[in-house]
Amino acid sequence: MRASPPLTPSVLAALDLFTGLTAAALTDVGARARLRHIPKDTRIFAQGDAIGRCHALIDGSVRISQTAGEGAEVVMRFIGAREMFGSVALFTDGRAPAEAVALTDCVEISWSKADLIDLIALYPGIGLNLVKIIGARLGEAQDRVRELSTQRVGRRLANALLRLAGEDGRSAGEARIEFPLTRKDVAELAGTTLHTASRILSAWEKAGLVSSDRQRVTILRPSGIKRIADDIGD
């Protein structure tokens, strides 16, 4: 596993949760944090587990998934470096609504619920940042529900890839999705079958829009994928 960066104010300032905090506030935040190295394939918490900490990823990638009543697993989102996860349960029933698994060797920091609440009281900007993060994720979830109801599969796949790459479709160069991603993952995010997702992705590869191998996907022409997401359909 790679050595983790020192937990300096500059490292903490790169996290969306702590945007806008002063150096003194970031020092306080760091003093309350617990740093942990997590090996690949480790389950960080299971669906239904009691959650007592808010997590933020310094390095690596984490898959968040839910298991339905019939046992089918559905990928909900991927967490990359500088993103937080596991916070919603702290302010609801205290139970994880989904499972979190390390896709790669990871470095995370976390705070207890008591410390997080104390930090929010001391530095209200943290609370505002938290609301913005949760609001953005709620908006993304609403977009996915709308897409499932109104869009054909090709558009849903295109939108899923653009979200994963953090792309708006305006880039001239390629956009690489910076974490392990299988075609099954893409299919689940787009609400379709593996067979259908594989067929469409293969067609896009032949057209020079994307490239993929066993666990990596690169958008070669973001503008082309954006056009599909906007109006072409399957």
KOLBAKOL-281139 format. One record per residue (C-alpha): residue in three letters; x negated, y, z negated. Coordinates in pm, 1 decimal. Layout:
# residues N
NODE   seba       east      north         up
NODE    ala          X          Y          Z
...
//
This chain:
# residues 234
NODE   seba       east      north         up
NODE    met        0.0        0.0        0.0
NODE    arg     -123.3      347.5       83.0
NODE    ala     -226.0      575.1     -202.9
NODE    ser       47.2      818.7     -297.0
NODE    pro       -9.2     1193.5     -277.3
NODE    pro      -59.8     1374.9     -610.2
NODE    leu      268.4     1495.8     -755.4
NODE    thr      188.8     1863.0     -704.5
NODE    pro      434.2     2153.8     -677.5
NODE    ser      374.6     2158.0     -300.8
NODE    val      483.1     1792.6     -272.4
NODE    leu      799.5     1863.4     -471.8
NODE    ala      870.8     2182.1     -275.1
NODE    ala      892.0     1970.9       42.9
NODE    leu     1197.4     1790.1      -99.5
NODE    asp     1531.0     1941.1        3.5
NODE    leu     1651.3     1910.2     -356.6
NODE    phe     1393.1     2162.1     -476.3
NODE    thr     1386.2     2411.9     -191.7
NODE    gly     1343.1     2767.5     -317.5
NODE    leu     1212.3     2685.2     -665.4
NODE    thr      920.2     2875.8     -815.9
NODE    ala      586.7     2708.5     -886.3
NODE    ala      661.9     2712.8    -1259.7
NODE    ala      998.9     2544.5    -1204.3
NODE    leu      840.3     2281.9     -979.5
NODE    thr      580.7     2209.6    -1247.5
NODE    asp      864.1     2147.9    -1495.4
NODE    val     1042.5     1925.2    -1243.5
NODE    gly      723.5     1722.8    -1190.1
NODE    ala      662.8     1682.1    -1562.0
NODE    arg      999.4     1508.0    -1597.8
NODE    ala      960.8     1283.2    -1292.6
NODE    arg      871.6      915.0    -1286.0
NODE    leu      648.5      809.9     -996.1
NODE    arg      682.8      453.5     -868.8
NODE    his      531.9      244.6     -588.6
NODE    ile      783.5        6.0     -432.5
NODE    pro      669.9     -286.0     -213.9
NODE    lys      841.3     -354.2      117.8
NODE    asp     1166.1     -555.6       94.7
NODE    thr     1222.2     -465.2     -272.1
NODE    arg     1583.2     -406.1     -368.3
NODE    ile     1578.1      -73.3     -552.3
NODE    phe     1933.9     -111.8     -674.2
NODE    ala     2226.8     -334.1     -580.6
NODE    gln     2581.4     -236.2     -492.1
NODE    gly     2773.4     -207.4     -819.2
NODE    asp     2464.6     -162.5    -1037.6
NODE    ala     2478.2       95.4    -1314.3
NODE    ile     2277.6      396.0    -1192.7
NODE    gly     2089.8      606.3    -1444.6
NODE    arg     1843.4      789.9    -1222.6
NODE    cys     1834.5     1019.5     -919.4
NODE    his     1576.0      906.4     -662.4
NODE    ala     1372.1     1094.4     -403.1
NODE    leu     1143.2      934.9     -146.0
NODE    ile      789.1     1067.4     -111.4
NODE    asp      673.3      812.6      145.5
NODE    gly      829.4      520.7      332.9
NODE    ser     1186.2      437.7      433.8
NODE    val     1489.3      289.0      259.8
NODE    arg     1803.8      127.0      402.9
NODE    ile     2136.3      198.2      233.9
NODE    ser     2402.8      -65.1      304.3
NODE    gln     2737.6     -184.6      172.9
NODE    thr     2878.0     -535.7      156.2
NODE    ala     3245.9     -575.8      237.4
NODE    gly     3479.7     -808.6       52.4
NODE    glu     3431.3    -1083.2      310.9
NODE    gly     3052.8    -1064.6      270.8
NODE    ala     2967.6     -865.5      584.0
NODE    glu     2684.7     -615.3      534.1
NODE    val     2715.8     -272.5      696.7
NODE    val     2430.9      -22.1      722.7
NODE    met     2543.1      317.4      594.2
NODE    arg     2233.3      530.9      644.4
NODE    phe     1854.0      534.2      633.9
NODE    ile     1651.4      740.2      388.2
NODE    gly     1317.3      884.3      497.4
NODE    ala     1040.0     1077.2      326.1
NODE    arg     1153.5     1391.2      140.6
NODE    glu     1513.8     1270.1      111.1
NODE    met     1702.3     1189.9     -207.7
NODE    phe     1935.6      897.4     -276.8
NODE    gly     2133.0      740.2     -558.8
NODE    ser     2259.9     1071.7     -694.6
NODE    val     2632.9     1043.0     -621.0
NODE    ala     2682.4      764.7     -876.7
NODE    leu     2542.9      988.7    -1151.3
NODE    phe     2840.1     1221.9    -1113.1
NODE    thr     3113.7      964.6    -1047.0
NODE    asp     3163.7      628.0    -1218.1
NODE    gly     2793.8      556.3    -1268.8
NODE    arg     2797.6      257.7    -1030.3
NODE    ala     2602.8      236.2     -705.9
NODE    pro     2847.0      239.1     -412.0
NODE    ala     2583.6       72.8     -192.4
NODE    glu     2257.6     -121.4     -199.8
NODE    ala     1915.4       37.1     -145.7
NODE    val     1628.7     -173.2       -4.9
NODE    ala     1275.1      -61.7       80.5
NODE    leu     1215.8     -113.8      454.3
NODE    thr      845.8      -34.3      412.8
NODE    asp      606.9       12.4      123.9
NODE    cys      748.3      320.3      -48.2
NODE    val      656.7      583.5     -301.8
NODE    glu      946.4      735.7     -490.8
NODE    ile     1001.6      974.7     -775.8
NODE    ser     1308.0      974.1     -996.1
NODE    trp     1469.9     1161.6    -1281.0
NODE    ser     1704.9     1043.2    -1552.6
NODE    lys     2060.8     1173.8    -1548.6
NODE    ala     1993.4     1373.0    -1865.2
NODE    asp     1683.9     1536.6    -1717.2
NODE    leu     1858.2     1614.1    -1387.9
NODE    ile     2151.0     1780.4    -1565.0
NODE    asp     1907.6     1977.7    -1781.1
NODE    leu     1709.4     2086.7    -1474.1
NODE    ile     2027.5     2198.3    -1296.8
NODE    ala     2120.6     2407.2    -1602.0
NODE    leu     1773.6     2563.8    -1614.4
NODE    tyr     1735.1     2613.1    -1238.8
NODE    pro     2077.2     2659.2    -1072.7
NODE    gly     1914.9     2644.1     -728.4
NODE    ile     1880.3     2267.8     -776.0
NODE    gly     2256.2     2235.6     -818.4
NODE    leu     2317.9     2442.5     -506.3
NODE    asn     2070.5     2230.3     -309.6
NODE    leu     2241.4     1914.7     -435.7
NODE    val     2580.6     2041.7     -319.8
NODE    lys     2435.0     2123.2       23.3
NODE    ile     2279.3     1776.3       56.2
NODE    ile     2594.4     1591.7      -48.4
NODE    gly     2805.4     1820.1      170.9
NODE    ala     2586.4     1751.8      474.5
NODE    arg     2614.1     1376.9      418.4
NODE    leu     2989.7     1400.2      376.9
NODE    gly     3004.3     1591.3      704.2
NODE    glu     2798.7     1320.9      872.4
NODE    ala     3030.2     1051.5      735.5
NODE    gln     3332.0     1242.2      867.5
NODE    asp     3165.5     1271.0     1207.8
NODE    arg     3115.7      894.3     1214.6
NODE    val     3480.7      830.2     1126.1
NODE    arg     3592.3     1069.9     1400.7
NODE    glu     3358.7      905.2     1651.4
NODE    leu     3492.5      558.8     1565.0
NODE    ser     3846.7      683.4     1623.7
NODE    thr     3795.9      886.0     1940.8
NODE    gln     3477.2      788.1     2124.6
NODE    arg     3375.5      497.1     2339.8
NODE    val     3080.9      283.7     2235.3
NODE    gly     2818.2      451.1     2454.2
NODE    arg     2887.1      791.9     2303.5
NODE    arg     2879.3      649.3     1949.9
NODE    leu     2545.0      480.5     2013.5
NODE    ala     2401.0      800.4     2158.1
NODE    asn     2519.7     1004.0     1860.7
NODE    ala     2377.8      748.0     1617.4
NODE    leu     2034.0      759.5     1783.0
NODE    leu     2027.9     1139.5     1788.6
NODE    arg     2115.2     1153.8     1418.9
NODE    leu     1849.3      898.8     1329.7
NODE    ala     1585.2     1093.2     1520.1
NODE    gly     1699.4     1427.1     1378.4
NODE    glu     1752.3     1546.6     1734.6
NODE    asp     1985.2     1804.2     1887.8
NODE    gly     1907.7     1695.0     2243.0
NODE    arg     1711.8     2006.8     2333.4
NODE    ser     1360.7     1863.4     2301.7
NODE    ala     1155.5     1834.6     2616.7
NODE    gly      944.4     1549.3     2479.7
NODE    glu     1028.3     1210.4     2336.3
NODE    ala     1173.7     1159.9     1987.9
NODE    arg     1060.7      862.9     1782.6
NODE    ile     1275.3      723.0     1504.1
NODE    glu     1025.7      701.2     1221.4
NODE    phe     1134.7      386.5     1042.1
NODE    pro     1197.0       20.0     1124.1
NODE    leu     1522.6      -13.2     1314.4
NODE    thr     1674.1     -323.0     1472.5
NODE    arg     1941.3     -333.6     1739.2
NODE    lys     2171.5     -483.5     1477.0
NODE    asp     2118.5     -172.3     1262.6
NODE    val     2205.3       53.4     1556.2
NODE    ala     2514.5     -156.3     1632.0
NODE    glu     2639.8     -128.9     1273.7
NODE    leu     2583.4      246.6     1262.2
NODE    ala     2783.0      283.1     1584.0
NODE    gly     3058.2       44.9     1476.5
NODE    thr     3009.0     -210.2     1751.5
NODE    thr     2877.3     -561.5     1806.3
NODE    leu     2513.1     -655.3     1848.2
NODE    his     2590.1     -788.6     2197.2
NODE    thr     2745.6     -460.6     2310.7
NODE    ala     2472.1     -245.7     2156.5
NODE    ser     2200.6     -461.2     2315.1
NODE    arg     2366.1     -441.2     2656.4
NODE    ile     2390.5      -61.5     2645.7
NODE    leu     2040.3      -10.9     2504.2
NODE    ser     1895.4     -238.6     2772.9
NODE    ala     2067.7      -30.1     3040.4
NODE    trp     1928.6      287.2     2885.3
NODE    glu     1580.5      136.1     2880.9
NODE    lys     1605.7       58.4     3252.7
NODE    ala     1716.3      417.6     3312.6
NODE    gly     1414.8      550.5     3122.2
NODE    leu     1622.9      705.7     2844.5
NODE    val     1489.8      500.0     2553.6
NODE    ser     1228.0      240.6     2473.9
NODE    ser     1244.3      -17.9     2199.4
NODE    asp     1059.1     -311.5     2057.6
NODE    arg     1138.6     -545.9     1771.0
NODE    gln     1181.1     -275.2     1505.8
NODE    arg     1121.8       60.5     1672.2
NODE    val     1330.4      283.0     1895.5
NODE    thr     1203.9      591.0     2079.9
NODE    ile     1426.9      835.3     2266.0
NODE    leu     1229.5      912.1     2581.4
NODE    arg     1472.5     1170.9     2716.3
NODE    pro     1668.0     1335.5     2432.5
NODE    ser     1855.1     1558.7     2676.5
NODE    gly     1980.8     1251.9     2864.5
NODE    ile     2101.8     1083.6     2546.2
NODE    lys     2264.4     1410.8     2441.0
NODE    arg     2458.9     1423.8     2769.4
NODE    ile     2591.2     1075.4     2700.7
NODE    ala     2682.0     1173.2     2344.5
NODE    asp     2868.3     1477.8     2470.2
NODE    asp     3074.4     1359.5     2761.3
NODE    ile     2976.3     1062.4     2975.8
NODE    gly     3094.8      770.4     2764.4
NODE    asp     3005.4      412.9     2857.0
//
